Amino acid sequence: MKRINLLILLLCFLGSISFAQEINTLKERAEQGHADAQAYLGYCYDVGKGVTQDYAQAVYWYQKAAEQGNVAALKNLGLCYEYGKGGARDYAKAVSCYQKAAKLGDAWAQFVLGRCYYDGRGVSLNYETAVHWYQKAAEQGYAEAQSRLGDCYKYGTGIAQDHAKAVYWYQKAVEQGHAAALFNLGLCYEYGTGLVQDYAKAAYWYRKGADQGDISSLSALSRFYQQGKGVPQSSEVAAYWQQKAIDSGHRGLQLFLGEDIQQYNDSVKLDYKKKTEQGNAVAQYVLGRLYYEDGDYVNAVKYLTMASQSDTSGAASFLLSKCYRNGFGVPQDVAKADSLQKKALEKGWDEAKSLDDLLKGVFD
């Protein structure tokens, strides 16, 4: 056993020497002006791979590679500017990087650029331009862009409303297992939006989304079992899926108000309405979200509005903006929606829920 442990230690030591040599070679090639080496060296400094993590050095080498049109460097440099890594946040510079990478045909950059135009981050809010870039990315098979494009067609945001095309793009995203698209395709079947109404198929897609832990699908599936829509009626099964939805929501609620949501785990079956009357903002958000997922938008707006008054993470404001943008439970008010969305973004909610997705595929 001792000999085996010594062998493992020796291999690790030799591996560290080998990687150190690779870093030295990488630095030499980067200093010689090789764009790929500059981009990868920037990445090593960005994540602390083989070197001490240093965002300033990461930005330096990303810039060097980006000047030569290296797509990976442009994307990562954009992220550094967007999230303030190695300096102050600069959304305009981030957008500039994304634009260059998008024009070079990168699907990820096209999607992120579309998101910037949709959110009005670093550029003036422009839904038509957002749709343009979502379309570019969607046509290259980028699932998140396909799902977002489906939303735009469904609600007529930045493009003429077309439910059939919404379904088409949701289906494309579903083929890749995209959770939000699974839920939205279920909604289309439930309400007959862009296709023939079919509760059984709606339940099927909700179950697919629920199996991925999607809170919207979990809540919808619970509702279907409670009402016996497309599945045998079962209050017991409904409670099972609703509990999973609540548990899933609780994990995400650690972002909300900066509170430790663990204290609610022992009381998830309590009446949230009672807590809202006591001014509990977390309960207000949970209740508002549950009403939203159940399609009771009037009550959703009521409780989300309460929660937004103490909304330090942007969660309630973000969901409330969707209600105003689409006329859910209130008269449609795009200006109000934009204001609420801006509030949510300023509080970091969009970053909190999308950063992991943004980083995927950059250097995979």
C-alpha positions in Angstrom: 0.0 0.0 0.0 2.8 2.4 0.9 4.5 1.7 -2.5 1.2 2.4 -4.3 0.8 5.7 -2.4 4.4 6.7 -3.2 3.8 5.9 -6.9 0.7 8.0 -6.9 2.6 10.9 -5.3 5.4 10.5 -7.8 3.0 10.6 -10.8 1.3 13.7 -9.4 4.7 15.4 -8.9 5.8 14.5 -12.5 2.4 15.7 -13.7 2.8 19.0 -12.1 6.3 19.4 -13.6 4.9 18.5 -17.0 2.1 21.0 -16.7 4.5 23.7 -15.5 6.6 23.1 -18.6 3.4 23.4 -20.7 2.6 26.7 -19.1 6.1 28.0 -19.9 5.8 26.8 -23.5 2.4 28.5 -23.6 3.8 31.7 -22.4 6.6 31.6 -25.0 4.1 31.1 -27.8 1.8 33.8 -26.4 4.6 36.3 -26.3 5.5 35.3 -29.9 2.0 36.5 -30.9 0.2 33.2 -31.4 -3.5 34.1 -30.9 -4.6 30.6 -29.7 -1.8 30.6 -27.1 -2.7 34.1 -25.9 -6.4 33.1 -25.6 -5.6 29.9 -23.6 -3.1 31.7 -21.4 -5.7 34.2 -20.6 -8.1 31.4 -19.7 -5.4 29.9 -17.4 -5.1 33.2 -15.6 -8.8 33.6 -15.5 -9.5 30.3 -13.7 -6.1 29.7 -12.0 -5.2 26.7 -14.1 -1.4 26.1 -13.7 -0.9 29.7 -12.6 -2.0 31.9 -9.8 -5.4 33.3 -10.7 -5.0 36.9 -12.0 -7.9 38.6 -13.7 -5.8 41.5 -14.8 -3.4 39.1 -16.6 -6.4 37.2 -18.0 -7.8 40.4 -19.5 -4.3 41.4 -20.9 -3.9 38.1 -22.8 -7.6 38.0 -23.9 -7.1 41.5 -25.3 -4.0 40.4 -27.2 -5.8 37.5 -28.8 -9.0 39.4 -29.4 -7.0 42.0 -31.4 -6.3 39.1 -33.8 -9.9 38.1 -34.0 -9.7 35.1 -31.8 -13.3 34.2 -31.0 -12.8 32.4 -27.7 -10.8 35.4 -26.4 -13.5 37.8 -27.6 -16.2 35.9 -25.7 -14.2 35.6 -22.5 -13.0 39.2 -22.7 -16.7 40.2 -23.0 -17.5 38.2 -19.9 -14.7 39.9 -18.0 -16.0 43.3 -18.9 -19.6 42.3 -18.2 -18.9 40.9 -14.7 -16.1 43.3 -13.7 -13.3 40.7 -13.7 -10.0 42.5 -13.8 -11.5 46.0 -13.6 -14.7 47.9 -13.4 -17.8 46.6 -15.2 -18.2 48.0 -18.7 -21.3 46.7 -20.5 -20.5 48.7 -23.6 -17.1 47.1 -24.0 -18.7 43.7 -23.3 -21.2 44.2 -26.1 -18.4 45.3 -28.4 -16.7 42.0 -27.8 -19.8 40.0 -28.3 -20.6 41.8 -31.5 -17.3 41.0 -33.0 -17.6 37.3 -32.0 -21.2 37.2 -33.2 -20.3 38.6 -36.6 -17.6 35.9 -36.9 -20.5 33.4 -36.7 -20.2 32.2 -33.1 -23.6 31.0 -31.9 -23.0 31.6 -28.2 -21.9 35.2 -28.9 -25.0 35.7 -31.1 -27.3 34.5 -28.3 -25.6 36.7 -25.6 -25.6 39.7 -27.9 -29.4 39.1 -28.4 -29.8 39.0 -24.7 -28.0 42.3 -24.3 -30.3 43.9 -26.8 -33.3 42.3 -25.1 -32.3 43.5 -21.6 -30.9 46.9 -22.8 -27.6 46.1 -21.3 -24.7 48.0 -22.8 -26.9 49.0 -25.7 -30.3 50.6 -26.1 -33.1 48.1 -25.6 -34.2 46.8 -29.0 -36.4 43.7 -29.2 -36.2 43.6 -33.0 -32.4 43.4 -32.9 -32.5 40.9 -30.1 -34.7 38.6 -32.2 -32.3 39.0 -35.1 -29.4 37.6 -33.1 -31.6 35.0 -31.4 -32.5 33.8 -34.8 -28.9 33.6 -35.9 -28.0 31.5 -32.9 -31.1 29.4 -33.1 -30.4 28.5 -36.7 -27.1 27.2 -35.6 -28.8 24.9 -33.0 -28.1 26.9 -29.8 -30.9 25.6 -27.5 -31.3 28.7 -25.3 -31.6 30.9 -28.3 -34.2 28.6 -29.8 -36.2 28.7 -26.5 -36.0 32.5 -26.3 -36.9 32.9 -29.9 -40.0 30.7 -29.3 -40.9 33.1 -26.5 -40.6 36.1 -28.8 -42.9 34.5 -31.4 -45.4 33.4 -28.7 -45.8 36.9 -27.3 -45.0 39.0 -30.4 -42.0 40.5 -28.8 -39.8 42.1 -31.5 -41.5 40.2 -34.2 -45.0 39.5 -35.4 -46.8 37.0 -33.1 -46.8 33.5 -34.6 -47.8 30.7 -32.4 -46.9 28.0 -35.0 -43.4 29.3 -35.2 -43.2 29.5 -31.4 -44.0 25.8 -31.2 -41.5 25.1 -33.9 -38.6 26.7 -32.0 -39.7 25.2 -28.7 -39.7 21.8 -30.3 -36.1 22.4 -31.6 -35.0 23.3 -28.1 -36.8 20.4 -26.6 -34.9 18.0 -28.9 -31.8 19.1 -26.9 -33.6 18.7 -23.6 -33.9 22.4 -22.8 -35.9 22.6 -19.5 -37.7 25.9 -20.2 -38.7 24.8 -23.7 -40.1 21.5 -22.2 -42.4 23.6 -19.9 -43.4 26.0 -22.7 -44.2 23.2 -25.1 -46.4 21.7 -22.3 -48.1 25.1 -22.0 -48.8 25.2 -25.8 -50.4 21.7 -25.6 -52.4 22.7 -22.5 -53.9 25.8 -24.0 -53.9 24.8 -27.7 -51.4 27.5 -28.6 -50.1 26.9 -32.1 -51.3 23.3 -32.1 -54.3 21.1 -31.1 -55.0 21.2 -27.4 -54.0 17.9 -25.8 -53.8 17.6 -22.0 -52.1 14.2 -22.1 -49.2 15.6 -24.2 -49.0 18.6 -22.0 -48.6 16.4 -19.0 -46.0 14.4 -20.9 -43.8 17.5 -21.5 -44.4 18.8 -18.0 -43.1 15.5 -16.7 -40.0 15.7 -18.9 -39.3 19.2 -17.5 -40.1 18.0 -13.9 -37.6 15.2 -14.3 -35.0 17.9 -14.9 -36.0 19.7 -11.7 -37.6 22.7 -13.6 -39.8 24.5 -11.0 -42.4 25.6 -13.6 -42.8 22.1 -14.9 -43.0 20.7 -11.3 -45.7 23.1 -10.3 -47.7 22.5 -13.6 -47.5 18.7 -13.2 -48.8 19.0 -9.6 -51.7 21.1 -10.9 -52.5 18.5 -13.5 -52.6 15.7 -11.0 -54.8 17.8 -8.6 -57.2 18.6 -11.4 -57.0 15.2 -13.2 -56.0 16.9 -16.5 -54.2 14.5 -18.9 -53.4 12.2 -15.9 -55.5 10.2 -13.3 -56.6 12.6 -10.5 -54.5 12.1 -7.4 -54.1 14.6 -4.6 -51.3 12.5 -3.2 -49.3 12.6 -6.4 -50.1 16.3 -6.8 -48.7 17.0 -3.3 -45.6 15.0 -4.1 -44.8 17.2 -7.2 -45.8 20.4 -5.4 -43.4 19.6 -2.6 -40.7 19.1 -5.1 -41.5 22.5 -6.7 -41.4 24.2 -3.3 -38.1 22.5 -2.5 -36.6 23.5 -5.8 -37.8 27.1 -5.3 -36.2 27.2 -1.8 -32.8 26.4 -3.2 -33.1 29.3 -5.6 -34.5 31.6 -2.9 -31.1 31.8 -1.1 -30.5 34.5 -3.7 -33.6 36.4 -2.5 -33.0 39.0 0.1 -29.7 37.4 1.0 -31.5 35.2 3.6 -30.8 31.7 4.6 -33.9 29.9 3.4 -33.1 26.8 5.4 -35.4 28.1 8.2 -38.4 27.5 5.9 -37.6 23.8 5.1 -39.4 22.6 8.2 -42.5 24.6 7.5 -43.0 24.4 3.8 -46.6 23.1 4.3 -47.6 26.2 6.2 -50.0 28.6 4.7 -47.9 31.2 2.8 -50.7 33.6 2.9 -50.4 33.9 6.7 -46.7 34.7 6.4 -47.4 37.4 3.7 -49.7 39.1 6.1 -46.9 39.3 8.6 -44.8 41.1 6.0 -42.5 38.1 5.1 -41.1 39.1 1.7 -39.7 35.6 0.9 -43.2 34.1 1.5 -44.7 36.9 -0.7 -42.3 35.9 -3.5 -43.0 32.2 -3.1 -46.7 32.7 -3.1 -46.5 35.1 -6.1 -44.5 32.6 -8.0 -46.8 29.7 -7.2 -49.8 31.8 -8.4 -47.8 32.7 -11.6 -47.0 29.0 -12.3 -50.7 28.1 -11.7 -51.8 30.8 -14.2 -53.5 33.0 -11.6 -51.8 36.1 -12.8 -54.0 38.6 -10.8 -52.9 37.1 -7.5 -49.4 36.6 -8.8 -49.1 40.3 -9.5 -50.6 41.1 -6.1 -47.9 39.2 -4.2 -45.0 39.9 -6.4 -45.7 43.6 -6.1 -45.6 43.2 -2.3 -42.3 41.2 -2.5 -40.7 43.7 -4.9 -40.8 46.4 -2.2 -38.1 44.5 -0.3 -36.5 42.9 -3.3 -32.7 43.1 -2.9 -32.0 40.3 -5.4 -34.3 41.3 -8.2 -36.2 38.0 -8.2 -39.7 39.4 -7.6 -39.0 42.4 -9.9 -37.9 40.2 -12.7 -41.0 38.0 -12.6 -43.3 41.0 -12.1 -41.7 42.5 -15.3 -42.9 39.5 -17.3 -46.4 40.1 -16.1 -46.4 43.7 -17.2 -44.7 42.9 -20.5 -47.2 40.2 -21.5 -50.3 41.7 -19.9 -50.6 38.9 -17.3 -53.0 39.9 -14.6 -52.5 43.6 -15.4 -52.9 45.8 -18.5 -49.8 45.4 -20.7 -47.3 48.2 -19.9 -44.0 47.8 -21.7 -42.5 50.9 -20.0 -43.3 49.5 -16.6 -41.9 46.1 -17.6 -38.7 47.7 -18.8 -38.4 49.6 -15.5 -38.9 46.5 -13.4 -36.5 44.5 -15.6 -33.9 47.2 -15.2 -34.3 47.1 -11.4 -33.9 43.3 -11.4 -30.7 43.5 -13.6 -29.2 46.2 -11.4 -29.7 43.9 -8.4 -27.9 41.1 -10.2 -30.8 38.7 -10.7 -30.1 38.0 -14.3 -26.5 37.3 -13.7 -27.3 35.0 -10.8 -29.6 32.8 -12.9 -27.7 32.8 -16.2 -23.9 33.0 -15.5 -23.5 29.2 -15.5 -25.2 28.9 -18.8 -23.1 31.8 -20.3 -19.9 30.1 -19.3 -20.8 26.8 -20.9 -19.1 26.1 -24.2 -16.6 29.0 -24.0 -13.6 26.8 -23.4 -15.3 23.3 -23.3 
